Amino acid sequence: MKNQQLKWFYLVSLALLWGSSFILIKRGLIGLSPLQLGSFRVALTAVVLIVIGFKKVGHIKKTQWKWIGISGFIGSLFPTYLFAYAETEIDSAVAAILNSTVPLLALIVGLFLFGTVFIKKQFIGVVVGLIGSIGLILAGASLNPDQNYWFGVLPVIASLMYAFNANIIKSFLGGISALGIATGSFIILFFPSMAVLYFTGFFNEAFLAQEEVQTSLLYVGVLAILGTALAKIIFNRLIQLSDPVFSTSVTYLIPVVALFWGVLDGEEFDLLQLAAGGIILVGVYLSNKKKRVKTNA
């Protein structure tokens, strides 16, 4: 499969994996606190990645470990907590929608801090997608007026962290395999996540014996293995094949998947949200459309 086709395959795969993550977080919060959910998710992901990717860690240079660590904290650990706290007050689909600000933030961060070349068509596509995302938020707010939308700030902060992370991987970690980046970062994150689990009473036998806790752990287990471990490897590889804006445009497709799961879970949905979802897809297309090269007959 050619790189152009491969990056679209990765993009769609990520949309399915990460789009399903928000409903799994919602289910996981039934028996776990946001800190416990986030920490267990990170710790289990670390174990999985160490098993399958430990050999790749040896290819990481000493000078690159700093960026591996920064990538881990701002690209995984902190956003994991922020989204878990956000979903204690807002719908899973709304959290996914707010996550779609990542491409715009990646573009801005890249332009001002990483020297990314400005591409007009890419910028237009990002803005169109953002308009669609705002439409989804407004439609969701009208359907759920009782939700505390101040908690919507948390996914936006997480999105800004994702934007920095995408540019860091592209700028400083391009020579490392996607599995190596993911494994290295989660080795570092394993220790703080285990510490949080310990101090929140996670390892208490009485706590773990509760039926709702065990059910939540199953949901978070699926989330860690598929939505974090596998997805992180795919995302890191996607960044290396393309660029930060294309890679993070997956966040425009995620709400479509998240809304599907939200509807199945009883979250309300209307035609305005459907129309806004269509605008988002147009934005993805525009931001990644290749310019045609004219040839003389």
C-alpha angles and dihedrals in degrees: 000000000000120000092249091055093038095056091053090049089052091046094054092044091053091048090056094045099043094036088060093047095078095060089047089053089050091052092044092055091063091080104014136060118239091255093049093046094049094044095046090048092052096042094050091046089052092053092050093048094046090054095050103029111028093112090059091060090072089069092062113103121226091245091055097055091081091060091042089057095046090047090052096050099043097032099044122001104047096039090050090059094042094054092045091053091045093056092057086075110019134049119270090240092053091052089052091050092052088051088065090079088080098092093052091047091046089053093049094045091047094050098047103032109021103036096244115176113252113240114189097205091049091052092049091051092050092050092049090051091048091052088054090050092051089050090054091050093050092047091049092048091054090052095046108034093159095065120104102242092184084081085064087079089072096065089047091054089048089050090054089053090051089051092054091045094053091053093045092053092047094046104038110016104043095117095057123085117254090243091050093053093048094046094045094050094047093048086061093044094049094078100051091043092053090048091054091049090052096049093046092057094249094143094055108123094220091052094049091047092065113109095223091050091053091049091049090050090056091054092046090047090058089044092052097046100041106017096042115017099038094033093051092054092049093046094050090050091047091055090052091050096046134004137283095265095050092044094050092045084084084084088070091059096042094075091057091058092039092051090052091055091042092056090050088051093052100263111144122254133181142181093267089061089048091053092047089051089055090053089052091055090050089053091053090051094049096046092054103034112125118231112246117243113226117226131190116242 
